[in-house]
């Protein structure tokens, strides 16, 4: 509704995982470096964790877009499958056709696919998002897939991306063999306070705004306090604020607009936002 009013080409604060809007905060730069290292050095299994809304899926999509044509990829967004269904989903995303839909057939075809890619100088990457939802037997299946290797290299690089609960699962005693095979780990934390203005300005610029930031410093401080630096919450608050600005015909988002939006979003924020001191005093 407000795009034309602000001179924007698209919505700058959608909560979808659009890699076009990916913002390279210091933590996201480090996470991206860990991904490139783990994949290019064929380390086998990589674990990326972070709280809800910190940009794990967007990071993974951005990373996939940076890989060369010699890297084949599969991206499993929601691993609510049985062991066999998970294998089938992986096989399908790699574009492999299997007639006999059995676990043995899936693993056999995948191994042949991986060997062909390795012989041609290629690499293969599998990303499993929301990996905290994997059951222990599925995680054990991941370990077995990581065993597909030549004498020198891992044939498939597996990225497990998930919430911190993933680490709790990986610390189980019955998964210690998998835990020992995770060669690269990184935990993404929320944006620093001094990065938030750059984040908002970055998204506005990508969306087509030419005249820079339209949020006052007081408004930015409130957004920072209530979002605790979580990108998804920043997007939700900013989107609501720009709609409120449009309704009141204000092209600059001031403190009073953010306060009004936070009152309207209070019930939502009290359930989802990190409980900073400011949010406790405002919402309670």
N, C-alpha and C positions, 0 to 999 in steps of 0.2 A: 504493500500500500504506500509506503513512504519513499520508494526508490526515486521516482521522478522529482519529488519535493527536495531531496538532498542531492540530486544529480548523479545517482548511482546506476550502474549497469546491472548489478545483481545484488542479492541480499548478502551483506558482509558478515552476518552473525548467525548463519545457519549452524545447527549442531550436527550436521552430517560430516563424515570424515573425508572432506574434499582436500586432496593433496595440493591443489592450486593455492590454498590459503595457508599451507603449512608454514609455521613460524619457527625459525631456528633460534630458540632460546639457548642459553648456555647448556642446560641439561639436555635439550633435544639434539644439540650438536654432538655432545658426548655420546648420547645413545646411538645416533646415526653412525658415528665413528666405530662404535663397538659392533654394530651390525656389519659394516663394510669389512672390518677386520675379521670377524668370525666367518663370513662367507668367502672372502677372497683367499683366506688362509686355510679354508676347508677344515674348520674346527669341529664340525659335526653338529653339536647342539648348543644353541644360544638361548638364554632366558632374559626377556625384557619384562619388567614389572612396573606397576604404577597404580596409584589410586584411580577410582572412577573419574573419567573426564579429563585426565591429564594428557591425552593425545596419543595413546599407544597405537590405535588403529590408523590414525592419520599418518603417524610416523611410518608405519609399515607400508602403507599405500605409497607414500612419498619415496621410500626406499626402493620399492619395486619399480617405480618409474625411472630410477637412476641406473638400473642394471642394464647391461649390454644385451645384444641379441643372442649372444652365446650362452646366456643363462636362462634355463627353463624354470618357470615358477608355478606354484600352486598356492592358493590362499583359502584356507578353511576358516570361515567367519564364525561359525557356531557349531562346536563339536558335540552336539547332543546326538551322538550316534552310538551304536554298538561297535565292538571292535571291527567286525566285518564291514559294517556300514561306513565306518571312518576310513578304512582302506579303500573302499569303493569310491568314496567322495574324493580322496586324494588321487586315485587313478584317473577318475573322470576329469578332474581339474587339470591334470597334466596332458589330457587329450589322448590317453591310452585306451584302446578298445580291448575288452576282455569278454570272451563268450561264456566261459565257465566261471560263474560268480561265486567262487569259493575263496577262502583265505589263502590257501596254497597257490591258487592261480593268480590272485592279485599280487602277492609277494613275488612270484616268479616273473610275471610280466613287468613289474616295477623294477626288479633287478636287471632284467634285460635292457629296459629303457635307460637305466642309469649307466650301465656299461657302455651302451652306444654313445651316450652323451659324453662320457669320460674319454672314450677312444677318439672322439672328434674334437677334443679340447674344450668341451663345454662344462658347465657347472649346473647344478640343480638345487633349487631352494624351495622348501616347504615352510609356509607360515601357518601356524595354528593360533588364531585369536581366541580370546576368552578361555585361555588354556586352564584357568583355575577350575573350569567345569569338567575337565577330563577326569574320568574315574581312574583309580590306581591300575586297573588292568589295561586301560587305554594308554596310560603313561608308560607302562611296561612295553606295549606295542611300539610306542615311539622309540624306546631304547633299542628294540630289536631292529627297527628300520635303520637306526644310526649305525648298526653293525654292518650294513651293506657298504663294503669298502674294497679298495685294491690294497696292494702291499704298502702303498705310500699315502693314499688319500682317502678321505671319506667321500663316498659317491653322492651323498645327499646332505645338504646343510638344513637343519631343522630349527626354526625360530619359534619358541614358545612365548607368546605375549599374553599377559594376564594381570589380574589384580594381585595384591600382596598375598592373598590366600593361596596362590600358586606355590609360593615358597613354603607355606605350611605343609602342603601336600608333598613337595619334593623332600622335605625333611623327615618324612616317614621312614622308619627303619626298613620296611619292605621295598622301598624305592631307592635304597642307597646305591645300587649299581647304576641307576639312571643319574642320580645326583653326581656321582663321580665322573660322568661323561659330559657334564655341562661345563664346557671350557670357557665360555664367555657369559658374564652376567652384568645387568645394569638395571638400576631402579630409577625411574623418572619421578622427580618431585615437581610440585607446582611452580609457576613462574615466580621469580623474585619481584618484589614491589617495584624496583626500578626498571623492570622489563615490561610491565603491564601497559604503559602508555605506548611503547613501541609495538606491542602486540596489537592493540586496538587500531593504531594508525596503519599498521601493515595490512590488516584486513580491510580497512576502509579504502586504502590505496588500491589493493587488488580489485575491489569492487567498483572502482572508477572514480573515487573522490579525489579531486585535484588540489583542493585548498587545505589539506592537512587536517589535523585533529579538530573535532567539533565538541569535545568534552572539556569542561572547565577542570582546573586542578582539584577543586573541592569535590566535583563529581567523581573524578578518578580515584580520589582517596576513599570515598564511600564504596565504590566498586571493588577496590582492592581489599578493604576491610571485610566485606561480605562474601566475596568469592574466595578469599584466601589464596588467590593466584591460580585457581583451577580454571583452565581455559573454557570448559563447557559452561561453567557458571558465569564466567565473564560474558560469553556469547548470549546466554539467556537474558542477563540483566541489560546488556547493551541493546539487544534487539527490542526489548520492551521499552527502553528509554527512548530509542529513536522513533518508535511508534507514538509514544506520548508526546515527543517533540513535534512530530507531524500534526497530531491532533490539536496541539496548542499553537501551531504555526511558529514554532521556534526552531531555528536552524542551529542553535547552540544548546548543548545539553548542560544545564546547570544543576547545582546541588539539589534544588527543590524538586526537579523532575526525578532524579534518582531516588530521593526519599519517598516520593509517591509510589514509584515502581516497587521499591522494596517493601512498602506496606502491602501492596497488592500481591506481591510474591512471597509474603511472609510465611504463609503456611507451607509453601513448597520449599523455601530455603531452610526452614527449621528442620525439615526431614532430610535434606540432601547436602547442605553446605557444611564445610568444616566449622566447628563451633568456636570461632574466634571470640575474643573478648567483646568486640564491637557488636557482633551478631547476637551474642547472649543478651547484652543490655538492651538491644533494640527489639528483639523478637520475644523475649520472655516477659 
